[in-house]
Amino acid sequence: METSNSGPTPQGKRLEDAKAEFLERQSGNYAKNLDRVLEKWIDWCDDRGVTTLEGVSKRTMGNYAAHLDRRVEAGQSDHVDGGIAASTAWTYYNQVSAFLSWAVKYDYLAENPAEKQVAKDDMPPRPSSNSGDQQFWSVEQRRAIVDYVDERARDAIDEKGSDAIEEVRDRALITVLAYSGVRGAEVLADSNDARRNGLRWQSVDLEAGTITVLGKNQQREETPLTSKAVAPLERLYQIVDPPADGWPVFPSRHPPSLYGAIEDADHDRPDGNPWAYVLEHGIEPPSLSTSGVRTLLKRFSEEANIPDLEDGEYLTLHGARRGVGETLFRERGAATAQRMLRHADPKTTSQMYSHIEASELGEDVSEVFNGE
């Protein structure tokens, strides 16, 4: 039986009505989970002015994918609106996609916007049951992107001198990601968590070679910087010369974001360069965000000709962290990798790099049978 008042309005089929009709064909726990996920998705759409099936576009689903990815970056926390695992993000996305596929089947939509690749581009890497299948920056990939941003920064300094702020900033950021094992949300801004507003200079001790970050458990944690990351940070500090220690280490230079910071500080919008204005008036700029850096990584992965990437693939934020752990696990063992990655439970490290243990065990026991 059709749900009453579930037909299309002049503006289209209301999402709430479509959900009710869709759930009539489901049952059990699956129906309960669908109801919960779709209700939250519909609320999310409503906040963005999307209230009908016809209003759901590739852009809508692309923005939803980015929203889920930010929740994954945030991690589990009482201070974040539902930090989730990558596997959970994909479950939510797939359930929404199933709903939209039903809408196509019953001619409410011509096609499913959730199944367009462009809509999925901002989803987190799809989790794999095999730890070895999850992306990590290999030694060769790490060298390629670090060499690229280093050369890019040097060329910019030669050409622009102290105005090469973005290139020097990007070099420092990439080397920190590549060699420290920090999570992206620990050094970048996250719109879902006001406490995660980017690494600040007051949390950087270049002499000791450490930074203090807000960890996944919402506690302040000190993490070491390798020597490869210290020098680029020192150069960044020299070239930016931040007016206050509370300034972000990796400031955004996005003009609309800078104008927003200027207006928030009750200053009139300047006619000239907004970056020069915030420097002159000591107005704190926003930090680069996780989504902004993801866009940078996509661009750099293409421009730097990173080895061993398939078409459309790019180096991810979490891949940098896994790459640090991968190298340390192989070269210094599980205990060192655990300390560097700040895993509270050794089992987390062991599970993350179980493919290495399995490979090394295979090599070890092979010697037992080589004489037969």
Backbone hydrogen bonds, N-H to C=O, Kabsch-Sander energy under -0.5 kcal/mol:
donor,donor_aa,acceptor,acceptor_aa,energy
6,S,3,T,-1.2
9,T,12,G,-2.2
12,G,9,T,-1.4
14,R,12,G,-0.5
15,L,51,T,-2.5
18,A,14,R,-2.6
19,K,15,L,-2.6
20,A,16,E,-2.1
21,E,17,D,-2.1
22,F,18,A,-2.6
23,L,19,K,-2.8
24,E,20,A,-1.0
25,R,22,F,-1.4
26,Q,23,L,-1.7
31,A,27,S,-1.2
32,K,28,G,-1.6
33,N,29,N,-2.8
34,L,30,Y,-2.5
35,D,31,A,-2.6
36,R,32,K,-2.1
37,V,33,N,-2.6
38,L,34,L,-3.1
39,E,35,D,-2.1
40,K,36,R,-1.8
41,W,37,V,-2.3
42,I,38,L,-2.8
43,D,39,E,-2.2
44,W,40,K,-2.3
45,C,41,W,-2.6
46,D,42,I,-2.8
47,D,43,D,-1.9
48,R,44,W,-0.5
48,R,45,C,-1.4
49,G,46,D,-1.9
50,V,45,C,-2.5
51,T,49,G,-0.7
53,L,13,K,-2.9
55,G,52,T,-0.7
56,V,53,L,-1.7
57,S,55,G,-0.7
61,M,57,S,-2.2
62,G,58,K,-2.4
63,N,59,R,-2.7
64,Y,60,T,-2.0
65,A,61,M,-2.3
66,A,62,G,-2.0
67,H,63,N,-2.1
68,L,64,Y,-2.5
69,D,65,A,-2.3
70,R,66,A,-2.1
71,R,67,H,-1.6
72,V,68,L,-1.9
73,E,69,D,-2.4
74,A,70,R,-2.0
75,G,71,R,-1.2
80,V,77,S,-0.8
81,D,192,N,-0.6
82,G,80,V,-2.6
84,I,71,R,-1.0
89,A,85,A,-2.2
90,W,86,A,-2.2
91,T,87,S,-1.8
92,Y,88,T,-2.6
93,Y,89,A,-2.5
94,N,90,W,-2.7
95,Q,91,T,-2.0
96,V,92,Y,-2.1
97,S,93,Y,-2.4
98,A,94,N,-2.3
99,F,95,Q,-1.7
100,L,96,V,-2.2
101,S,97,S,-2.4
102,W,98,A,-2.0
103,A,99,F,-1.7
104,V,100,L,-1.7
105,K,101,S,-2.3
106,Y,102,W,-1.9
107,D,104,V,-1.8
108,Y,103,A,-2.9
109,L,103,A,-1.4
115,E,112,N,-1.3
116,K,113,P,-1.1
119,A,116,K,-1.0
120,K,116,K,-0.9
120,K,117,Q,-0.8
121,D,117,Q,-0.8
123,M,120,K,-2.0
131,S,129,S,-0.7
133,D,130,N,-2.0
134,Q,131,S,-1.0
137,W,319,G,-2.4
138,S,136,F,-0.7
142,R,138,S,-3.0
143,R,139,V,-2.4
144,A,140,E,-2.1
145,I,141,Q,-2.3
146,V,142,R,-2.2
147,D,143,R,-2.8
148,Y,144,A,-1.8
149,V,145,I,-2.4
150,D,146,V,-2.0
151,E,147,D,-2.4
152,R,148,Y,-2.5
153,A,149,V,-2.0
154,R,150,D,-2.4
155,D,151,E,-2.5
156,A,152,R,-1.9
157,I,153,A,-2.4
158,D,154,R,-2.2
159,E,155,D,-1.7
160,K,156,A,-3.9
161,G,156,A,-0.5
161,G,157,I,-1.8
163,D,160,K,-1.7
164,A,161,G,-1.7
165,I,163,D,-1.3
168,V,164,A,-2.0
169,R,165,I,-2.8
170,D,166,E,-2.8
171,R,167,E,-1.9
172,A,168,V,-2.1
173,L,169,R,-2.6
174,I,170,D,-2.6
175,T,171,R,-2.2
176,V,172,A,-2.1
177,L,173,L,-2.6
178,A,174,I,-2.7
179,Y,175,T,-1.7
180,S,176,V,-1.5
181,G,177,L,-0.7
186,E,183,R,-1.4
187,V,183,R,-0.6
187,V,184,G,-1.3
188,L,184,G,-1.4
189,A,288,L,-2.8
190,D,196,R,-2.7
193,D,190,D,-1.8
196,R,193,D,-1.2
197,N,195,R,-1.4
198,G,188,L,-0.9
199,L,187,V,-1.7
201,W,247,W,-2.1
202,Q,245,D,-2.0
203,S,200,R,-2.0
204,V,201,W,-1.9
205,D,210,T,-2.9
206,L,204,V,-0.6
209,G,205,D,-1.7
210,T,205,D,-2.0
211,I,223,T,-2.4
212,T,203,S,-2.4
213,V,211,I,-0.5
213,V,221,E,-3.0
215,G,213,V,-0.9
215,G,219,Q,-2.9
218,Q,215,G,-1.9
221,E,213,V,-3.2
223,T,211,I,-3.1
225,L,209,G,-3.2
229,A,226,T,-1.6
230,V,226,T,-1.1
231,A,227,S,-1.1
233,L,229,A,-1.3
234,E,230,V,-2.4
235,R,231,A,-2.3
236,L,232,P,-1.9
237,Y,233,L,-2.4
238,Q,234,E,-2.0
239,I,235,R,-2.1
240,V,236,L,-2.4
241,D,237,Y,-2.4
247,W,244,A,-1.6
249,V,199,L,-2.9
250,F,199,L,-0.5
252,S,286,P,-3.2
257,S,254,H,-0.7
258,L,254,H,-2.3
259,Y,255,P,-3.0
260,G,256,P,-2.0
261,A,257,S,-1.9
262,I,258,L,-2.3
263,E,259,Y,-2.5
264,D,260,G,-2.4
265,A,261,A,-1.3
266,D,263,E,-1.8
267,H,262,I,-2.0
277,Y,273,N,-1.7
278,V,274,P,-2.3
279,L,275,W,-2.1
280,E,276,A,-2.4
281,H,277,Y,-2.3
282,G,278,V,-0.7
282,G,279,L,-0.6
283,I,278,V,-1.8
284,E,282,G,-0.5
288,L,250,F,-3.1
290,T,189,A,-1.9
293,V,289,S,-2.3
294,R,290,T,-1.9
295,T,291,S,-1.6
296,L,292,G,-1.7
297,L,293,V,-2.8
298,K,294,R,-2.0
299,R,295,T,-2.0
300,F,296,L,-3.1
301,S,297,L,-2.4
302,E,298,K,-1.2
303,E,299,R,-2.7
304,A,300,F,-2.9
305,N,302,E,-0.8
306,I,301,S,-1.5
309,L,306,I,-0.6
313,E,310,E,-2.2
320,A,316,T,-1.1
320,A,317,L,-0.8
321,R,317,L,-1.1
322,R,318,H,-2.5
323,G,319,G,-2.0
324,V,320,A,-1.8
325,G,321,R,-2.1
326,E,322,R,-2.8
327,T,323,G,-2.2
328,L,324,V,-2.4
329,F,325,G,-2.9
330,R,326,E,-1.9
331,E,327,T,-2.6
332,R,328,L,-3.2
333,G,328,L,-1.0
333,G,329,F,-0.7
337,A,333,G,-1.8
338,Q,334,A,-2.7
339,R,335,A,-2.1
340,M,336,T,-2.5
341,L,337,A,-2.4
342,R,338,Q,-1.0
343,H,338,Q,-1.8
348,T,345,D,-1.6
349,T,345,D,-0.8
350,S,346,P,-2.3
351,Q,347,K,-2.8
352,M,348,T,-2.1
353,Y,349,T,-1.8
354,S,351,Q,-1.1
356,I,353,Y,-0.9
357,E,353,Y,-1.5
358,A,354,S,-2.5
359,S,355,H,-1.9
360,E,356,I,-2.8
361,L,357,E,-2.4
362,G,358,A,-2.1
363,E,359,S,-2.0
364,D,360,E,-2.2
365,V,361,L,-2.8
366,S,362,G,-1.4
367,E,363,E,-0.9
367,E,364,D,-0.7
368,V,365,V,-0.9
369,F,365,V,-0.9
369,F,366,S,-0.8
370,N,366,S,-0.8
372,E,369,F,-1.5
